[in-house]
Amino acid sequence: MEAHPKIFYLPDTMANWPWPRIINPHYEAVKIEAEAWFRSFKAVDPDTLKEFNKCDPALVVALCYPTVSKEHLQVTCEMMNMTAIIEDTTDKSTAAGTRGIVDIILDALHNLHKIRPKGEHIIGEMMQQSSARMVQTMSMSCYSRFVDGLTTYLRAVAVEAVDCEQRCCVGIDDNFKYRRETSGILPWLGLCAVEIDLPDEVFYHPAIVDMVEFAADLITVDNDMLLYNKEQASGIDHNSLITAVMLELGLDIGSAMGWAAAYHTKLKERFTNGFANIPSWGPSTDILVKEYLNGLGNWVRGHYCWSIEIERYFGTLAMAAEIQQTRLVPLSSSVQWKATGEGSHQLPPQSVTGSLLSFIMSFVYNK
């Protein structure tokens, strides 16, 4: 195979996904309100704000939570905006600076009524306001789970900043475990129960947790396949699954994409077959469980649709439309990486700045 192809094939992983594209009817109204709230803080410069708007965080929440109320969509959208500013701020910071930002965010997240210190980064006030509105609109169990998941994510971001400076690439198996935390996807999947009162013994049951992890891994695979060209061209693909596959298995880009598509198919089978492994907690609870699991299915579809409906992944909407038709992606020129040892790899040192919404769902996936 050609070592450095000029074009590669992007498999269509979602052609047969049972959950269709649905958008929340409150999308437009929430988008206007959430963007106005975000702009009021003047937290980013005009150029960054322009890039931020291209990513349209309101769209991803509207696609991933298509049935929730306007109130829940509003607070979810505000928190998604927070994820974006966290991503942007930490991507531009050193590892030490990232730890400081994370400390501010965690303090604001866990102390909703504390007066923010004078001179503190505006991100503290933003997180406090966003969190205060969330806690007023959802059950305490749902909010507590989200805060726990977001805390895990933020601490992982601080660790990831060190990996980013050292340009480390983890192996395939570790990549999935690592990304479940650093992408921040798990607390967002938990919000599929924002309008459902699931007891802890149900929410944390191993069979339910498996389904959540299958969904998270499906999102990771799709994200990394779609985003690979942009990341490798920018030299920020050290956490990409595609890079891990190429390094660990010695594959070229086309073969790595094929491996990822095949693994995506296995994950889809595990998710769809997983419904049969869900125990019964009685008719009333079983209905809620089914609604929650369908929410996970919607999230996988919604994130994929968002990825191909914005400019973030392929530069322009016209290019995104063309790639959807042909599945052929022109490979951008890139920096080179090299293996440094068994199990982990080192990429060349360089400036590392992630895209604004590498979270979602880096997300919105993190670099």
C-alpha positions as CSV (number, residue, x, y, z in Angstrom):
1,M,0.0,0.0,0.0
2,E,1.0,3.6,-0.6
3,A,2.9,4.9,2.5
4,H,1.7,8.4,2.1
5,P,-1.6,8.4,0.2
6,K,-3.1,11.7,-1.1
7,I,-6.6,10.5,-0.4
8,F,-8.3,8.0,1.8
9,Y,-11.7,6.3,2.1
10,L,-13.9,7.2,5.0
11,P,-16.2,4.3,5.8
12,D,-19.9,5.0,6.4
13,T,-20.3,3.6,9.9
14,M,-23.8,4.8,10.7
15,A,-25.7,3.7,7.6
16,N,-27.7,1.1,9.5
17,W,-27.9,2.7,13.0
18,P,-31.5,2.1,14.2
19,W,-31.9,5.5,15.8
20,P,-32.8,8.2,13.2
21,R,-31.8,11.9,13.2
22,I,-34.2,13.9,15.3
23,I,-33.7,17.5,16.4
24,N,-35.2,19.2,19.4
25,P,-37.9,21.7,18.4
26,H,-36.5,24.2,20.8
27,Y,-33.2,24.4,19.1
28,E,-33.4,27.8,17.5
29,A,-34.8,29.6,20.6
30,V,-32.2,28.0,22.9
31,K,-29.4,28.7,20.6
32,I,-30.2,32.5,20.6
33,E,-30.5,32.6,24.4
34,A,-27.4,30.5,25.2
35,E,-25.2,32.4,22.7
36,A,-26.3,35.7,24.3
37,W,-25.4,34.4,27.8
38,F,-22.0,33.2,26.6
39,R,-21.2,36.5,24.8
40,S,-22.1,38.5,27.8
41,F,-19.0,37.3,29.6
42,K,-16.6,38.4,26.8
43,A,-14.6,35.3,27.7
44,V,-13.0,34.8,24.3
45,D,-11.6,37.1,21.6
46,P,-13.6,37.8,18.4
47,D,-11.7,35.3,16.2
48,T,-12.2,32.6,18.8
49,L,-15.9,33.5,19.1
50,K,-16.3,33.2,15.3
51,E,-14.8,29.7,15.4
52,F,-16.9,28.8,18.4
53,N,-20.1,29.8,16.5
54,K,-19.1,27.6,13.6
55,C,-19.1,24.6,15.9
56,D,-22.7,25.4,17.0
57,P,-22.8,23.7,20.5
58,A,-26.6,24.3,20.6
59,L,-26.9,22.0,17.6
60,V,-25.2,19.1,19.2
61,V,-27.4,19.2,22.3
62,A,-30.5,19.6,20.2
63,L,-29.5,16.5,18.2
64,C,-28.4,14.5,21.2
65,Y,-31.4,15.4,23.5
66,P,-34.2,15.6,20.9
67,T,-37.1,15.1,23.3
68,V,-36.2,17.1,26.5
69,S,-38.0,20.3,27.5
70,K,-36.9,23.8,26.5
71,E,-35.8,24.3,30.1
72,H,-33.5,21.3,30.2
73,L,-32.2,22.0,26.7
74,Q,-31.3,25.5,27.8
75,V,-29.2,24.5,30.9
76,T,-27.6,21.7,28.9
77,C,-26.7,24.0,26.1
78,E,-25.1,26.5,28.6
79,M,-23.1,23.7,30.1
80,M,-22.0,22.6,26.7
81,N,-20.8,26.2,26.1
82,M,-18.8,25.8,29.3
83,T,-17.2,22.7,28.0
84,A,-16.1,24.7,25.0
85,I,-14.5,27.5,27.0
86,I,-12.8,24.9,29.2
87,E,-11.4,23.2,26.1
88,D,-10.3,26.5,24.6
89,T,-8.7,27.8,27.8
90,T,-6.9,24.6,28.8
91,D,-5.7,24.0,25.2
92,K,-3.9,27.4,25.3
93,S,-2.4,26.8,28.7
94,T,0.6,24.9,30.0
95,A,0.2,21.9,32.2
96,A,0.6,24.0,35.3
97,G,-1.8,26.6,33.9
98,T,-4.4,23.9,33.2
99,R,-4.2,22.6,36.7
100,G,-5.0,26.2,38.0
101,I,-7.9,26.5,35.6
102,V,-9.3,23.1,36.7
103,D,-9.0,24.1,40.3
104,I,-11.1,27.2,39.7
105,I,-13.7,25.3,37.8
106,L,-14.0,22.5,40.4
107,D,-14.3,25.1,43.2
108,A,-17.1,26.9,41.3
109,L,-18.8,23.6,40.5
110,H,-18.8,22.4,44.2
111,N,-19.5,25.8,45.8
112,L,-22.4,27.3,44.0
113,H,-23.0,30.2,46.5
114,K,-19.4,31.2,47.1
115,I,-18.5,34.7,46.1
116,R,-15.9,34.4,43.3
117,P,-12.5,35.9,44.2
118,K,-11.6,39.3,42.7
119,G,-9.3,38.9,39.7
120,E,-10.2,35.2,39.2
121,H,-10.5,33.9,35.6
122,I,-14.1,34.6,34.4
123,I,-14.5,30.8,33.8
124,G,-15.2,30.4,37.6
125,E,-18.2,32.8,37.5
126,M,-19.5,31.2,34.3
127,M,-19.3,27.7,35.7
128,Q,-21.0,28.8,38.9
129,Q,-23.9,30.4,37.1
130,S,-24.4,27.5,34.7
131,S,-24.3,24.9,37.5
132,A,-26.7,26.9,39.7
133,R,-29.3,26.8,36.9
134,M,-28.7,23.1,36.3
135,V,-29.4,22.2,39.9
136,Q,-32.6,24.2,39.9
137,T,-34.0,22.3,36.9
138,M,-33.2,18.6,37.4
139,S,-33.4,16.0,40.2
140,M,-30.6,16.0,42.7
141,S,-29.6,12.5,41.8
142,C,-29.2,13.4,38.1
143,Y,-27.3,16.6,38.9
144,S,-25.0,14.8,41.4
145,R,-24.1,12.2,38.9
146,F,-23.3,14.8,36.3
147,V,-21.1,16.7,38.7
148,D,-19.3,13.5,39.7
149,G,-18.7,12.7,36.0
150,L,-17.6,16.3,35.2
151,T,-15.2,16.3,38.1
152,T,-13.6,13.1,36.8
153,Y,-13.3,14.7,33.4
154,L,-11.8,17.9,34.7
155,R,-9.2,16.0,36.7
156,A,-8.4,13.9,33.6
157,V,-7.9,17.2,31.6
158,A,-5.2,18.2,34.0
159,V,-3.4,14.9,33.5
160,E,-4.0,15.0,29.8
161,A,-2.2,18.4,29.6
162,V,1.0,16.7,30.8
163,D,0.6,14.0,28.2
164,C,0.0,16.7,25.6
165,E,3.3,18.5,26.4
166,Q,5.1,15.1,26.3
167,R,3.3,14.2,23.0
168,C,2.5,10.7,24.3
169,C,0.2,8.3,22.3
170,V,-1.3,5.4,24.2
171,G,-2.1,2.0,22.8
172,I,-5.4,0.9,21.4
173,D,-6.9,-0.7,24.6
174,D,-5.8,2.2,26.8
175,N,-7.0,4.7,24.3
176,F,-10.6,3.8,24.9
177,K,-10.3,3.9,28.7
178,Y,-8.3,7.1,28.5
179,R,-10.8,8.8,26.2
180,R,-13.9,7.9,28.2
181,E,-12.5,10.3,30.8
182,T,-10.6,12.9,28.8
183,S,-13.4,13.4,26.3
184,G,-15.9,14.2,29.0
185,I,-18.5,12.1,27.2
186,L,-19.7,10.0,30.2
187,P,-21.4,12.9,32.2
188,W,-23.2,13.9,29.0
189,L,-24.5,10.4,28.4
190,G,-25.7,10.4,32.0
191,L,-27.9,13.4,31.1
192,C,-29.9,11.1,28.9
193,A,-31.7,10.5,32.2
194,V,-32.3,14.2,32.9
195,E,-36.1,13.7,32.8
196,I,-36.0,10.2,34.2
197,D,-35.7,9.3,37.9
198,L,-33.5,6.2,37.8
199,P,-32.4,4.7,41.2
200,D,-28.7,4.3,41.7
201,E,-29.0,0.5,41.7
202,V,-30.3,0.8,38.2
203,F,-28.1,3.6,36.9
204,Y,-24.9,1.9,38.1
205,H,-25.9,-1.7,37.3
206,P,-23.1,-3.4,35.4
207,A,-25.4,-4.1,32.4
208,I,-26.4,-0.5,32.2
209,V,-22.8,0.7,32.6
210,D,-21.7,-1.6,29.7
211,M,-24.3,0.1,27.5
212,V,-23.0,3.5,28.4
213,E,-19.4,2.5,27.6
214,F,-20.4,0.9,24.3
215,A,-22.1,4.2,23.4
216,A,-19.1,6.2,24.5
217,D,-16.7,4.0,22.5
218,L,-19.0,4.3,19.4
219,I,-18.8,8.1,19.6
220,T,-15.0,7.9,20.0
221,V,-14.5,5.8,16.9
222,D,-16.8,8.0,14.8
223,N,-15.2,11.2,16.1
224,D,-11.7,10.0,15.5
225,M,-12.4,8.7,12.0
226,L,-14.1,12.0,11.0
227,L,-11.6,14.3,12.7
228,Y,-8.4,12.4,11.8
229,N,-7.4,14.4,8.8
230,K,-7.8,17.7,10.6
231,E,-5.9,16.5,13.6
232,Q,-3.0,14.9,11.8
233,A,-2.6,18.0,9.7
234,S,-2.4,20.1,12.8
235,G,-0.1,17.7,14.6
236,I,-2.6,17.1,17.4
237,D,-3.5,13.5,16.6
238,H,-1.5,11.9,19.5
239,N,-4.8,10.9,21.3
240,S,-6.5,9.8,18.1
241,L,-7.6,6.2,17.9
242,I,-6.5,6.1,14.2
243,T,-3.0,7.2,15.2
244,A,-2.9,4.5,17.9
245,V,-4.0,1.8,15.4
246,M,-1.5,2.9,12.8
247,L,1.3,2.9,15.3
248,E,0.4,-0.3,17.2
249,L,-0.6,-2.4,14.2
250,G,1.7,-0.9,11.6
251,L,-1.1,0.0,9.3
252,D,-1.5,2.8,6.8
253,I,-4.4,5.3,7.0
254,G,-6.7,3.3,4.8
255,S,-6.2,0.1,6.7
256,A,-6.5,1.9,10.0
257,M,-9.8,3.3,8.9
258,G,-10.9,-0.2,7.9
259,W,-9.9,-1.5,11.3
260,A,-11.8,1.3,13.0
261,A,-15.0,0.6,10.9
262,A,-14.8,-3.1,11.7
263,Y,-14.5,-2.4,15.4
264,H,-17.4,0.1,15.2
265,T,-19.5,-2.7,13.8
266,K,-18.6,-4.9,16.8
267,L,-19.5,-2.1,19.1
268,K,-22.9,-1.6,17.4
269,E,-23.6,-5.3,17.8
270,R,-22.7,-5.2,21.5
271,F,-24.9,-2.2,22.0
272,T,-28.0,-3.5,20.2
273,N,-27.6,-7.0,21.6
274,G,-27.1,-5.5,25.1
275,F,-30.8,-4.8,25.4
276,A,-31.4,-8.5,25.9
277,N,-29.0,-8.5,28.9
278,I,-30.8,-5.7,30.8
279,P,-32.6,-7.2,33.9
280,S,-36.1,-6.2,34.9
281,W,-36.9,-4.0,37.8
282,G,-40.6,-4.1,37.3
283,P,-42.8,-2.6,34.6
284,S,-42.7,1.1,35.7
285,T,-38.9,1.2,36.0
286,D,-38.3,-0.9,32.9
287,I,-40.1,1.8,30.8
288,L,-37.7,4.4,32.2
289,V,-34.7,2.1,31.5
290,K,-35.8,1.7,27.9
291,E,-36.1,5.5,27.5
292,Y,-32.6,6.0,29.0
293,L,-31.1,3.4,26.7
294,N,-32.8,4.9,23.7
295,G,-31.4,8.2,24.7
296,L,-27.9,6.7,24.4
297,G,-28.8,5.5,20.9
298,N,-29.9,9.0,20.1
299,W,-26.6,10.4,21.4
300,V,-24.6,8.3,19.1
301,R,-26.7,9.3,16.1
302,G,-26.9,13.0,17.2
303,H,-23.2,13.4,17.6
304,Y,-22.5,11.8,14.2
305,C,-25.0,14.1,12.5
306,W,-23.6,17.2,14.3
307,S,-20.1,16.2,13.2
308,I,-21.0,16.2,9.5
309,E,-23.4,19.2,9.6
310,I,-20.8,21.8,10.9
311,E,-17.6,23.2,9.5
312,R,-15.4,21.8,12.2
313,Y,-14.5,18.5,10.8
314,F,-14.0,19.1,7.1
315,G,-13.4,22.9,6.8
316,T,-16.5,23.9,4.9
317,L,-20.1,22.6,4.6
318,A,-19.6,22.1,0.9
319,M,-16.6,19.8,1.5
320,A,-18.5,17.9,4.2
321,A,-21.4,17.3,1.7
322,E,-19.0,16.1,-1.0
323,I,-17.3,13.7,1.4
324,Q,-20.6,12.4,2.5
325,Q,-21.4,11.5,-1.1
326,T,-18.0,10.2,-2.2
327,R,-16.6,9.0,1.2
328,L,-13.2,10.2,-0.2
329,V,-11.1,12.6,1.9
330,P,-8.1,14.5,0.4
331,L,-5.3,14.1,2.9
332,S,-3.8,17.3,4.1
333,S,-0.1,17.7,4.5
334,S,1.0,16.8,8.0
335,V,3.8,16.6,10.6
336,Q,5.3,13.2,11.2
337,W,5.2,10.9,14.2
338,K,7.4,8.1,15.3
339,A,7.3,5.1,17.6
340,T,9.4,5.3,20.8
341,G,8.7,2.1,22.5
342,E,6.2,-0.7,23.2
343,G,2.8,0.3,24.4
344,S,3.2,4.1,24.1
345,H,4.7,6.4,21.5
346,Q,6.1,9.9,21.3
347,L,5.2,12.5,18.7
348,P,7.4,15.4,17.7
349,P,7.3,18.4,20.1
350,Q,5.4,21.4,18.7
351,S,2.7,23.9,19.5
352,V,-0.4,22.1,20.6
353,T,-3.7,23.9,20.4
354,G,-6.9,22.0,20.1
355,S,-10.1,23.0,18.3
356,L,-12.7,24.8,20.4
357,L,-15.1,22.0,20.6
358,S,-12.8,19.0,20.6
359,F,-14.9,17.9,23.6
360,I,-17.9,16.4,22.0
361,M,-17.9,14.7,22.1
362,S,-13.9,16.3,21.3
363,F,-15.8,15.7,21.6
364,V,-16.0,18.3,21.4
365,Y,-13.4,15.6,21.8
366,N,-10.3,16.4,23.7
367,K,-6.9,16.2,22.2
